[in-house]
Amino acid sequence: MSERIINILSNKNYESKKTSDLLIDKLKFNGFTPSIDYNDKAELNICIGGDGAFLRSVHKHKFPYIPFVGINTGHLGFFQEIVPEKIDTFIHRYINNDYTIDKIYLVNASICTSEKCYYQTAINEIVIKGIGSKIIHLDVSIDNNHLEKFSGDGLIISTPVGSTAYNYSVGGSIVYPSIKALQITPLAPIISNAYRSLPNSAIIPGDSVIEIKPERRYMNSMLVINDGFEYKYNNIVTVDLTMSKKIISKLNFSKDMYWENLKSKFL
C-alpha cells in the first residue's frame, strides 16, 4: 500500500501551531503521513490559519496542482472552511471520499515596460493604482475595443473568488466562483465635466483580454498589487489581464457551503 502523504501548511501563531500538532496526531492515527516540509508527492495540502495564510501558501508553492483544504484559526476564513473542533469529522469524510473538488479560477497579468515584460498570477485580484494614492489616468480596452479613459485612484481586476475580497469592500459585485469571468472595479473614479469614468464594476467574459495603458506621464507612477503584494515597475507601457489557464483545486464538503459562508461572513 502506497504512502498517503498530506502537507501541513501552517502559519506561526499559537492557535495554528496547536491545531497543527493536533491534526498531525490525528492524521497519523488514521494511517496518513503528515509532512510539514512541502512534498510534491502529497495528495492534499491542508492550510491552517486565515485567508492570508491560504494566499501566502498558494503563492509560495507556485499554484500547485495538489488540492487544498483549509482549517480556520484566523478571522474571516472565507477560504478556510473547517473549524478546529471538526477535524475528526473532516478526516472521516476525507477517508470516505465524501466531498467534491471545486476549481478556483485565477487571473494573469502581463506587465510590459519599454524594455521587457513581467508576469504575475493572482488568486483574488490584480490592482493597478497610483503610487502614494495619486490620481492616475488609464486607457482601458476589452478585446481591442476601447472602453474608457479612467481617471481616479486605480482599478481592481478580480477573479470570482476575489469578488468577495477587496472588490466587495469598494462596492464591486459578488460573482459565484464557478462563473468564468473577471471583474473590473473602479477605485474612487472621477466623474466630472472634465473626466468621465465608469462609476460601477463591469463583468468581463473569462476568455477576453483586458488591456490597460497609462498615459505617458504616469508610466512611472503605477503600482501593480498582486493579492496584497506590491510591485513597482519602471516605464510601464501596457498591462494585459486575462483569466489564467492555471487553476487551484479545493475540497468542498457541502454544496451549500458558498451561500452559508457568504451569509455568515458578511450578513
C-alpha positions, 0 to 999 in steps of 0.5 A: 500500500502506497504512502498517503502523504498530506502537507501541513501548511501552517502559519506561526501563531499559537492557535495554528501551531496547536491545531497543527500538532493536533491534526498531525496526531490525528492524521497519523492515527488514521494511517496518513503521513503528515509532512510539514516540509512541502512534498510534491508527492502529497495528495492534499495540502491542508492550510491552517490559519486565515485567508492570508495564510491560504494566499501566502501558501498558494503563492509560495508553492507556485499554484500547485496542482495538489488540492487544498483544504483549509482549517480556520484559526484566523478571522474571516476564513472565507477560504478556510472552511473547517473549524478546529473542533471538526477535524475528526469529522473532516478526516472521516469524510476525507477517508470516505471520499465524501466531498467534491473538488471545486476549481478556483479560477485565477487571473494573469497579468502581463506587465510590459515596460519599454524594455521587457515584460513581467508576469504575475498570477493572482488568486483574488485580484490584480490592482493597478493604482497610483503610487502614494494614492495619486490620481492616475489616468488609464486607457482601458480596452476589452478585446481591442475595443476601447472602453474608457479613459479612467481617471481616479485612484486605480482599478481592481481586476478580480477573479470570482473568488476575489469578488468577495475580497477587496472588490466587495469592500469598494462596492464591486459585485459578488460573482459565484466562483464557478462563473468564468469571468473577471471583474473590473472595479473602479477605485474612487473614479472621477466623474466630472465635466472634465473626466468621465469614468465608469462609476460601477464594476463591469463583468468581463467574459473569462476568455477576453483580454483586458488591456490597460495603458497609462498615459505617458506621464504616469508610466512611472507612477503605477503600482501593480498589487498582486493579492496584497503584494506590491510591485513597482515597475519602471516605464510601464507601457501596457498591462494585459489581464486575462483569466489564467489557464492555471487553476487551484483545486479545493475540497468542498464538503457541502454544496451549500457551503458558498451561500452559508459562508457568504451569509455568515461572513458578511450578513 
